[in-house]
Amino acid sequence: MPLKKQKIFSERLKPKDFNVDYFSSGGYDEYKKDVASWVGAAARRIHLLLRNIQRPKVLDVGCAHGFLLAALQRNYQMEIQGLEYSAYAVRTAESSVRKHIRQGSVLERDLFPRASFDLVSCLDIFGYLNLSETQRAANNLVNWTKKYVLFSTLYRHSPQASQRINPDVLRITTLSQEEYKTVFRKAGAHFVKKINFGNGGEVLVFKREGK
């Protein structure tokens, strides 16, 4: 099926749904302050994973305003690329990395050639996908990486996945860590370990099979 006829992201969700109101409410009401507390640690952990690769290439899927990209570029001189669904977030991204951010969906397989990046990160995106989209998105992340996928979301047993504690009317799916491991195994990547960026959420590290 031609790409233009595919259902991109969910039919429920449009780029305009992730607008200024979204980025200033719920868990995003102090977004910039919250990101500042963990983005440095995240960049260091990525650097450690890729320290044996000269000038590694990193894709951050759902990069929002590009804070992680900016840290990777500024502190470790990595080649960076961002993918963000929200037109508002792209438009208001950090000026130093804005030109490296592409608007699009994690469900669009042909946005990047196969094995374009040494590492692909995807943080807090899968909650907005239904179950079939979840597998499709994982397939794309694994397809785009040469080696690693860093993945996190609100897992089923996390208090933050509760709409009462952390309301987000756009969130539709929460799976357990074991279920996400199965999703990525089907996509062709095996679970390596868990790491923490210092913000309380566990990040699952997957490695593409054969790499």
C-alpha positions as CSV (number, residue, x, y, z in Angstrom):
1,M,0.0,0.0,0.0
2,P,1.4,3.4,-0.9
3,L,2.6,5.4,2.1
4,K,0.2,8.2,1.5
5,K,-2.8,5.8,2.0
6,Q,-1.6,4.4,5.3
7,K,-3.1,5.5,8.6
8,I,-0.4,7.7,10.0
9,F,-0.2,7.6,13.9
10,S,-3.7,7.0,15.1
11,E,-6.8,8.3,13.3
12,R,-7.7,9.7,16.7
13,L,-4.6,11.8,16.9
14,K,-3.4,14.6,14.7
15,P,-0.3,16.8,15.0
16,K,-2.5,19.7,16.2
17,D,-3.5,17.6,19.2
18,F,0.0,18.0,20.6
19,N,-0.1,21.8,20.7
20,V,0.8,24.5,23.2
21,D,-1.9,23.4,25.5
22,Y,-0.6,19.8,25.5
23,F,2.9,20.9,26.3
24,S,1.8,23.1,29.2
25,S,-0.6,20.7,31.0
26,G,-0.6,17.4,32.9
27,G,2.9,15.9,33.1
28,Y,4.1,18.7,30.8
29,D,3.2,21.7,33.1
30,E,6.9,22.0,34.1
31,Y,8.3,20.3,31.0
32,K,11.5,22.3,30.5
33,K,12.4,22.1,34.2
34,D,11.7,18.4,34.3
35,V,13.8,17.7,31.2
36,A,16.7,19.6,32.6
37,S,16.8,17.2,35.6
38,W,17.5,14.1,33.4
39,V,18.7,15.1,30.0
40,G,22.3,15.4,30.9
41,A,22.3,11.9,32.5
42,A,20.5,10.5,29.4
43,A,23.1,12.0,27.1
44,R,25.9,10.5,29.2
45,R,24.4,7.0,29.1
46,I,24.0,7.2,25.4
47,H,27.6,8.3,25.0
48,L,28.7,5.3,27.1
49,L,26.8,2.9,24.9
50,L,28.4,4.4,21.8
51,R,31.8,5.3,23.0
52,N,33.6,2.9,20.7
53,I,31.9,4.4,17.6
54,Q,33.5,7.4,16.0
55,R,31.0,10.2,15.7
56,P,27.9,8.0,16.2
57,K,24.5,8.8,14.6
58,V,21.5,9.1,16.9
59,L,17.8,9.4,16.1
60,D,15.5,10.6,18.8
61,V,11.9,9.7,18.0
62,G,9.3,11.9,19.7
63,C,12.1,14.4,20.4
64,A,9.6,17.3,21.3
65,H,11.7,20.5,21.6
66,G,15.0,18.7,21.0
67,F,16.6,19.0,24.5
68,L,18.2,15.6,24.3
69,L,19.4,16.2,20.8
70,A,21.0,19.5,21.9
71,A,22.8,17.7,24.8
72,L,24.2,15.0,22.5
73,Q,25.4,17.5,20.0
74,R,26.8,20.0,22.5
75,N,28.5,17.6,24.9
76,Y,29.5,14.7,22.6
77,Q,29.5,16.0,19.1
78,M,27.2,13.3,17.8
79,E,25.4,13.4,14.5
80,I,21.8,13.9,15.5
81,Q,18.4,13.6,13.9
82,G,15.0,14.1,15.5
83,L,11.5,12.9,14.5
84,E,8.6,14.7,16.1
85,Y,4.8,14.4,15.3
86,S,3.9,17.8,16.8
87,A,4.2,20.8,14.4
88,Y,4.1,23.0,17.4
89,A,7.1,21.2,19.1
90,V,9.1,21.3,15.9
91,R,8.4,25.0,15.4
92,T,9.4,25.9,19.0
93,A,12.4,23.5,19.2
94,E,15.8,24.5,20.5
95,S,17.3,26.8,17.8
96,S,20.6,24.8,17.8
97,V,18.9,21.6,16.7
98,R,15.7,22.7,14.9
99,K,17.1,22.1,11.5
100,H,17.8,18.5,12.4
101,I,14.2,17.8,13.4
102,R,11.8,16.3,10.9
103,Q,8.1,16.3,11.4
104,G,6.5,12.9,11.0
105,S,5.2,9.8,12.6
106,V,6.9,6.7,14.1
107,L,4.5,4.7,11.9
108,E,6.0,6.0,8.7
109,R,8.5,3.3,7.9
110,D,10.1,4.9,4.8
111,L,11.2,8.2,6.6
112,F,14.7,6.8,7.0
113,P,16.7,4.1,5.2
114,R,17.3,0.8,7.0
115,A,20.1,0.9,9.6
116,S,20.7,4.6,9.3
117,F,21.6,5.2,12.9
118,D,23.8,3.6,15.6
119,L,21.1,4.2,18.2
120,V,17.4,5.1,18.1
121,S,15.8,6.5,21.2
122,C,12.0,6.5,21.7
123,L,10.8,7.9,25.0
124,D,7.1,8.2,26.1
125,I,5.5,7.7,22.7
126,F,3.9,4.3,22.6
127,G,1.2,5.2,25.1
128,Y,-0.5,7.1,22.3
129,L,-0.6,4.0,20.0
130,N,-3.1,1.2,19.8
131,L,-1.8,-2.4,19.9
132,S,-1.4,-2.9,16.2
133,E,0.4,0.4,15.9
134,T,2.6,-0.5,18.8
135,Q,4.1,-3.5,16.9
136,R,4.4,-1.5,13.7
137,A,6.2,1.3,15.5
138,A,8.7,-1.1,17.1
139,N,9.3,-2.7,13.7
140,N,10.3,0.8,12.4
141,L,12.6,1.6,15.3
142,V,14.5,-1.7,14.9
143,N,14.6,-1.2,11.1
144,W,16.1,2.3,11.5
145,T,18.9,1.3,13.9
146,K,22.2,-0.5,13.2
147,K,22.6,-1.5,16.8
148,Y,20.6,-0.1,19.8
149,V,17.1,1.0,20.6
150,L,16.4,2.9,23.8
151,F,12.8,2.6,24.8
152,S,10.6,3.9,27.6
153,T,7.0,4.6,28.2
154,L,4.5,4.5,31.1
155,Y,4.5,0.8,31.9
156,R,1.3,-0.8,33.1
157,H,2.3,-1.1,36.8
158,S,3.7,2.4,37.1
159,P,1.7,4.9,39.2
160,Q,2.4,7.5,36.5
161,A,0.3,5.4,34.1
162,S,-2.8,6.2,36.1
163,Q,-5.1,8.8,34.6
164,R,-5.9,9.9,38.1
165,I,-2.3,10.6,39.1
166,N,-1.0,11.6,35.7
167,P,-4.0,12.6,33.5
168,D,-3.5,12.4,29.7
169,V,-6.7,12.1,27.7
170,L,-4.7,11.1,24.6
171,R,-3.0,8.1,26.2
172,I,-4.7,4.8,25.2
173,T,-2.2,2.0,25.8
174,T,0.0,0.8,28.7
175,L,1.7,-2.6,28.6
176,S,4.1,-4.2,31.0
177,Q,7.8,-4.3,30.5
178,E,7.6,-8.0,29.6
179,E,5.0,-7.3,27.0
180,Y,7.1,-4.6,25.4
181,K,10.1,-7.0,25.4
182,T,7.9,-9.4,23.4
183,V,7.0,-6.7,21.0
184,F,10.6,-5.8,20.3
185,R,11.6,-9.5,20.0
186,K,9.0,-9.9,17.3
187,A,10.5,-6.8,15.6
188,G,14.0,-8.4,15.6
189,A,15.7,-7.0,18.7
190,H,16.6,-8.6,22.0
191,F,16.5,-7.1,25.4
192,V,20.0,-6.2,26.8
193,K,19.5,-4.4,30.1
194,K,17.6,-1.6,31.9
195,I,19.1,1.8,32.6
196,N,17.8,4.9,34.3
197,F,18.1,8.5,33.2
198,G,17.5,9.8,36.8
199,N,13.9,10.8,36.3
200,G,12.5,7.7,37.9
201,G,11.5,5.9,34.7
202,E,13.3,2.7,33.6
203,V,14.6,2.7,30.0
204,L,14.8,-0.7,28.2
205,V,17.9,-1.2,26.0
206,F,17.3,-3.4,23.0
207,K,19.9,-4.6,20.5
208,R,19.1,-5.4,16.9
209,E,19.5,-9.1,16.2
210,G,22.8,-10.0,14.6
211,K,24.5,-6.8,15.8
